[in-house]
Amino acid sequence: MSKFYVGQTASISRTVTETDIVMYAGLSGDYNPVHVDREYAAGTRFGQRIAHGLLTASFLSRLFGMELPGPESVYLEQTLKFTKPVFIGDTITATAEILDIDQKRNIITLSTICRNQNGETVLSGEGKMMMPRKEMHDDSSS
C-alpha cells in the first residue's frame, strides 16, 4: 500500500529577492538584461526586472525534493507554461497535487502550479517523480 494517494497536495512559499536573481544569473550564466539590468528592464514591456523563469521553476524542485514526494525521490520530467512575470518582492507559492501513482514503475505524476501573492498563476505544468521502492510499498507487499 502506498503512503501517497491521488489528490494529495503540498505547497511551499518563497519571496523572490534581488540576491536570488543575482545568484541564479551567476549559477546559470543567464545575464539577460531583462533580469539583471534595472535601466534596461525599465524600458521593456514589464517595466522592471523579472525573475528568470527557471528560477521560479526551481521552487518546484524544492517542493518535490523536500515535501511531496520528498527526499530520495528523483525528478524525471517537467512541463512548464509561464503565464505571468515574477518580480523582485513577489511571494511565490508552489503547489503540487498527485494526479497518478504507477505502483509498478514507482512513478508519481503531479500537477504543478506557482501563484504569486495575488493568487495569479505565474507557472503551471506537470511533473513526474521516481520513488524508491520502500516509499511506494509497505513491507507486507514487497
Summary of the structure (lengths in Angstrom):
residues: 142
radius of gyration: 17.3
end to end distance: 9.6
largest distance: 62.4
contacts: 425
relative contact order: 0.23
helix: 29%
strand: 33%
